[in-house]
Amino acid sequence: MKTVLSAMVFCIFWQINAQQQVFAYDYRNVPEEELRTFMGNEAMYWSKIHANLIKKGTITGWTMCQRVNGLASEPNIYFFYGIGSLENRDKMTEAWPQAEKEVRSSMDKQKLAMIDERLKQKKYRVGEVLLRRTSSVNMGNEGDWNYLVHNYAKASDVAQFLAGQEKHFKPFFEENISAKNTKQVFWYAATVLSPTGSGYSWNCYTVDAFKNYSDVFNSWNTEPNWPQEGMDEVNKYLPDGNFYKSVVWQKVMWLDAEGQLKTAWDQ
């Protein structure tokens, strides 16, 4: 009975922890000539609403990233929204309008009129994804990054692919990031909650984070001893043993834990 109760407690804890790892991506494809206005609108208006939600604990984070290289037809901007739990997602229906109302009431009317004119710009949204983080490695420096590599995968068995990441690659990155054998600052794996189905190009992914762009291509300080068993195990769930694609993203705008706006773009 004690063993059964322990297992039940573990399962409940895992479900709660998994719920707290929910987040969303909002992909855009903004024309080059519209980027400055688009980013300005985020800095002057939309980020303030997300800051309001962070301070209230409705969301856990907000970041804007810009694609480095790639095709013009692909999304060149995405927003990260730290939701935390699915219950928080339910609350957004009421929380968002209230936060926007509070932000607008605090702004100078003349400035607000100018912003409203700017907000007539198209949103350029091309897709939204709801995800849950399933494994992660960071040594208390998860925010100390400027570039992410998203390794998108279309796994034939998502659960087994992610189980292999947890079993083999989580301890591998824990050991090497902790020992500073790599310039990588954190790693995680996640599954897509929505949308799903065979009509979509990816259903899970892994993320590698770096401080410098050059670190993406020269990430190891020592020769890595890759877990071959783990590579064989996860690769069998990928078409030809490969990720669908790997894309580099640069952090250009974000809110810290206190909701203060930070930027890394030329305003």
ABEGO torsion letter per residue (X at the ends): XAAAAAAAAAAAAAAAAAAAABBBBBBBBBBAAAAAAAAAAAAAAAAAAAAAAAAAGABABBBBBBBBEEBAABBABBBBBBAGBAAAAAAAAAAAAAAAAAAAAABBAAAAAAAAAAAABBAGBAEBBBBBBABBBBAGAAABBABBBBBBBBBABAAAAAAAAAAAAAAAAAAAAAAGABABABBBBBBBAOBBEAABABABBBBBBBABAAAAABABABBBBBBAAAAAAAAAABBGGBBABBBBBBBABBBBAAGBBBBABBX
